[in-house]
Protein backbone atom coordinates (compact mmCIF):
# COMPACT_ATOMS: atom_id res chain seq x y z
CA UNK A 1 0.00 0.00 0.00
CA UNK A 2 2.84 2.31 0.80
CA UNK A 3 4.30 1.64 -2.57
CA UNK A 4 1.00 2.45 -4.28
CA UNK A 5 0.71 5.64 -2.27
CA UNK A 6 4.23 6.62 -3.23
CA UNK A 7 3.48 5.95 -6.91
CA UNK A 8 0.21 7.88 -6.68
CA UNK A 9 2.03 10.81 -5.09
CA UNK A 10 4.58 10.82 -7.87
CA UNK A 11 1.88 10.68 -10.55
CA UNK A 12 0.05 13.56 -8.90
CA UNK A 13 3.32 15.50 -8.74
CA UNK A 14 4.06 14.85 -12.42
CA UNK A 15 0.48 15.77 -13.37
CA UNK A 16 0.79 18.98 -11.35
CA UNK A 17 4.06 19.79 -13.12
CA UNK A 18 2.48 19.15 -16.54
CA UNK A 19 -0.48 21.38 -15.67
CA UNK A 20 1.88 24.12 -14.44
CA UNK A 21 3.98 23.97 -17.64
CA UNK A 22 0.82 24.02 -19.78
CA UNK A 23 -0.52 27.00 -17.82
CA UNK A 24 2.81 28.79 -18.29
CA UNK A 25 2.67 28.10 -22.04
CA UNK A 26 -0.86 29.47 -22.28
CA UNK A 27 0.16 32.50 -20.26
CA UNK A 28 3.17 33.21 -22.49
CA UNK A 29 1.06 32.74 -25.64
CA UNK A 30 -1.72 35.07 -24.51
CA UNK A 31 0.80 37.62 -23.30
CA UNK A 32 2.61 37.58 -26.64
CA UNK A 33 -0.70 37.73 -28.52
CA UNK A 34 -1.68 40.77 -26.46
CA UNK A 35 1.64 42.50 -27.20
CA UNK A 36 1.27 41.74 -30.92
CA UNK A 37 -2.25 43.18 -30.90
CA UNK A 38 -1.01 46.31 -29.11
CA UNK A 39 1.75 46.78 -31.67
CA UNK A 40 -0.72 46.31 -34.54
CA UNK A 41 -3.08 48.88 -33.00
CA UNK A 42 -0.22 51.36 -32.58
CA UNK A 43 0.86 50.80 -36.19
CA UNK A 44 -2.70 51.40 -37.43
CA UNK A 45 -2.94 54.60 -35.37
CA UNK A 46 0.41 55.83 -36.71
CA UNK A 47 -0.65 54.99 -40.27
CA UNK A 48 -3.93 56.84 -39.76
CA UNK A 49 -2.09 59.96 -38.55
CA UNK A 50 0.40 59.82 -41.46
CA UNK A 51 -2.36 59.33 -44.01
CA UNK A 52 -4.38 62.13 -42.47
CA UNK A 53 -1.48 64.51 -43.01
CA UNK A 54 -0.63 63.45 -46.55
CA UNK A 55 -4.25 63.21 -47.70
CA UNK A 56 -4.97 66.73 -46.42
CA UNK A 57 -1.79 68.10 -48.01
CA UNK A 58 -2.72 66.40 -51.29
CA UNK A 59 -6.17 67.99 -51.37
CA UNK A 60 -4.70 71.40 -50.55
CA UNK A 61 -1.98 70.98 -53.20
CA UNK A 62 -4.53 69.93 -55.83
CA UNK A 63 -6.64 72.97 -55.06
CA UNK A 64 -3.60 75.27 -55.09
CA UNK A 65 -2.36 73.87 -58.37
CA UNK A 66 -5.79 74.23 -59.96
CA UNK A 67 -5.98 77.88 -58.84
CA UNK A 68 -2.50 78.60 -60.19
CA UNK A 69 -3.35 77.00 -63.55
CA UNK A 70 -6.41 79.21 -63.82
CA UNK A 71 -4.46 82.34 -62.77
CA UNK A 72 -1.64 81.65 -65.24
CA UNK A 73 -4.10 81.18 -68.09
CA UNK A 74 -5.93 84.37 -67.09
CA UNK A 75 -2.66 86.34 -67.22
CA UNK A 76 -1.78 84.88 -70.62
CA UNK A 77 -5.29 85.57 -71.95
CA UNK A 78 -5.07 89.18 -70.73
CA UNK A 79 -1.70 89.53 -72.41
CA UNK A 80 -3.19 88.17 -75.65
CA UNK A 81 -6.11 90.63 -75.42
CA UNK A 82 -3.61 93.44 -75.14
CA UNK A 83 -1.96 92.23 -78.35
CA UNK A 84 1.32 91.35 -76.67
CA UNK A 85 3.53 88.52 -77.76
CA UNK A 86 4.09 85.80 -75.13
CA UNK A 87 7.72 86.91 -74.79
CA UNK A 88 6.48 90.42 -73.85
CA UNK A 89 4.11 89.11 -71.17
CA UNK A 90 5.11 89.19 -67.52
CA UNK A 91 6.80 85.92 -66.67
CA UNK A 92 5.12 85.31 -63.34
CA UNK A 93 5.13 81.54 -63.52
CA UNK A 94 6.96 81.08 -60.22
CA UNK A 95 3.79 80.57 -58.22
CA UNK A 96 2.50 78.20 -60.87
CA UNK A 97 5.69 76.13 -60.85
CA UNK A 98 5.78 76.06 -57.04
CA UNK A 99 2.16 74.84 -56.94
CA UNK A 100 2.89 72.29 -59.67
CA UNK A 101 5.93 70.96 -57.76
CA UNK A 102 4.01 70.79 -54.46
CA UNK A 103 1.19 68.91 -56.17
CA UNK A 104 3.66 66.40 -57.63
CA UNK A 105 5.34 65.93 -54.22
CA UNK A 106 1.99 65.31 -52.54
CA UNK A 107 1.01 62.85 -55.29
CA UNK A 108 4.31 61.02 -54.71
CA UNK A 109 3.46 60.80 -50.99
CA UNK A 110 0.07 59.27 -51.82
CA UNK A 111 1.91 56.71 -53.95
CA UNK A 112 4.22 55.90 -51.02
CA UNK A 113 1.91 56.05 -48.00
CA UNK A 114 -1.64 55.97 -49.31
CA UNK A 115 -3.96 53.05 -49.74
CA UNK A 116 -4.71 51.48 -53.11
CA UNK A 117 -8.10 53.24 -53.16
CA UNK A 118 -6.50 56.59 -52.32
CA UNK A 119 -3.92 56.20 -55.08
CA UNK A 120 -6.61 55.37 -57.65
CA UNK A 121 -8.66 58.40 -56.59
CA UNK A 122 -5.55 60.61 -56.56
CA UNK A 123 -4.75 59.60 -60.13
CA UNK A 124 -8.29 60.47 -61.20
CA UNK A 125 -7.96 63.87 -59.53
CA UNK A 126 -4.53 64.40 -61.09
CA UNK A 127 -6.07 63.59 -64.47
CA UNK A 128 -8.33 66.65 -64.17
CA UNK A 129 -5.26 68.93 -63.94
CA UNK A 130 -2.46 69.60 -66.43
CA UNK A 131 0.42 67.14 -65.99
CA UNK A 132 2.56 68.10 -63.00
CA UNK A 133 5.63 66.38 -64.44
CA UNK A 134 7.23 68.42 -67.20
CA UNK A 135 10.08 67.57 -69.54
CA UNK A 136 13.66 68.65 -69.08
CA UNK A 137 13.28 71.25 -71.81
CA UNK A 138 10.33 72.83 -69.94
CA UNK A 139 8.33 72.78 -73.16
CA UNK A 140 4.78 72.14 -71.99
CA UNK A 141 1.22 73.17 -72.67
CA UNK A 142 -1.13 74.29 -69.93
CA UNK A 143 -4.84 73.76 -70.39
CA UNK A 144 -7.55 75.02 -68.11
CA UNK A 145 -9.11 72.86 -65.43
CA UNK A 146 -12.49 71.28 -66.01
CA UNK A 147 -14.03 72.52 -62.76
CA UNK A 148 -16.87 70.03 -62.73
CA UNK A 149 -14.57 67.02 -63.20
CA UNK A 150 -12.08 68.47 -60.69
CA UNK A 151 -14.76 68.99 -58.02
CA UNK A 152 -16.15 65.46 -58.50
CA UNK A 153 -12.68 63.88 -58.27
CA UNK A 154 -11.74 66.11 -55.30
CA UNK A 155 -14.90 65.06 -53.47
CA UNK A 156 -14.29 61.37 -54.23
CA UNK A 157 -10.78 61.61 -52.77
CA UNK A 158 -12.08 63.53 -49.73
CA UNK A 159 -14.55 60.71 -49.11
CA UNK A 160 -11.72 58.18 -49.07
CA UNK A 161 -9.86 60.48 -46.69
CA UNK A 162 -12.82 60.57 -44.31
CA UNK A 163 -13.24 56.81 -44.46
CA UNK A 164 -9.58 55.93 -43.95
CA UNK A 165 -8.48 58.41 -41.30
CA UNK A 166 -11.48 58.46 -39.00
CA UNK A 167 -10.95 57.14 -35.52
CA UNK A 168 -13.13 54.27 -34.41
CA UNK A 169 -14.62 51.11 -35.89
Secondary structure, 3 states (H helix, E strand, C coil): CHHHHHHHHHHHHHHHHHHHHHHHHHHHHHHHHHHHHHHHHHHHHHHHHHHHHHHHHHHHHHHHHHHHHHHHHHHHHHHHHCCCCHHHCCCCCHHHHHHHHHHHHHHHHHHHHCCHHHHHHHHHHHCCCCCCCCCCCCCCCCCCCCHHHHHHHHHHHHHHHHHHHCCCC
